Amino acid sequence: MRKGNLIAKEFADNKVDVIIYAVERSLDSYKFNLLHNKQLFINQLKTNTLGSRTIDEGSMDENSGMNFSEYVAVLSGNTDLLEKARLDKKITTLESERKNFLRERDAATGKLAEIESSVSFHSDKIKEAKADLACFEQRVERDKEGLPVNKLTIKGVEDSTDIKVIAARLHEIEEKARTKSEYNKIGEVYGFSIMVKTESSSKDLFDCSINRFFVKGQESIYYTYNNGKLAADPKLACENFVNALERIPKVIESHEKEMAKVVANKEVYTNIANSSWKKENELRSLKSEAAELDRKIALTLAPPEGEKEEKEETEEMKQGEDLSDHYHSGGVKNESYLVQDREDNSRLPSFKPKWRH
């Protein structure tokens, strides 16, 4: 089955029928095994789990017989090299397994750090939102029906209580304000600042700017209603900010749900991050056994002690003959010559005959 089959995903409940026709020990079986090995190699390259690749000639059994290395080992009577190859294969497998374990543990440690950071973020936001809700409930004034009285103050029309005038001023700000992606204060409601922010957007292949309205909490949370957009109706436009404060409980609930979702897998990642690889002793034992086998093989391949001493004596004699030939090959051609002392390798001065005049 190919990955990313859109037809199956959209129209077949993400399921496909996989039918494989193959005959054992035939060309079909060979093709499928070859494809499987190719896909395995590609997955190893993509996931960086290639490790070290070794050549395996197979194992000796009643069906496949024996491979060439086993055949040579049986004929020679020395199975040390064959045992060494088997040990190396086991060690390579365990080292690859340990590498994957350490990678998973490091990934779990990083994920655990992300979870801790996310939990801290949501906890702080919940704390801030609860403080804002308490402040709002303490200041708000409600009518007989329990609805909050809209005590809205906007810059430019501070003294006006007419809803139409205030709404006209808000729509003017929405149309003309340019804050360069920063929050600018334009008024207050129950002690909370009303902010406007200009944001860039693309619509119908044209870049344009839109203004959104927020109510700033006591610390860092900005509350919105209707995604910060004003309604065309004057009354609904003026109620936008009180409605944003009324949504504080939903903001708290949203952060609590996100934090619960994040904490759900915390215990699993904690167990993985604090775990240890259980086959460390087995790997250490195999490495020690392989090292001992290496020493045994090295001693087997080394020449016997008698042959070694005889070889050293032969080399010394050969060096002595070469040195003698060096000093006597030319004979004494001059009366002036040098005498060499073998003990200290010093040179004595030459003696010249006295001539009579």
Secondary structure, DSSP 8 states (H G I E B T S, - for coil): --TT-HHHHHHSTT---------TTSHHHHHHHHHHHHHHHHHHHHHT------------BTTTB--HHHHHHHHHT--HHHHHHHHHHHHHHHHHHHHHHHHHHHHHHHHHHHHHHHHHHHHHHHHHHHHHHHHHHHH--B-TTS-B---EEETT-TT---HHHHHHHHHHHHHH---TT-EEEEEEETTEEEEEEEEEEEETTEEEEEEEEEEE-SSS-EE-SGGG---SSHHHHHTHHHHHHHTHHHHHHHHHHHHHHHHTTHHHHHHHHT---TTHHHHHHHHHHHHHHHHHHHHHHS--HHHHHHHHHHHHHHHHHHHHHHHHSS----S---EE-TTT--EE---------
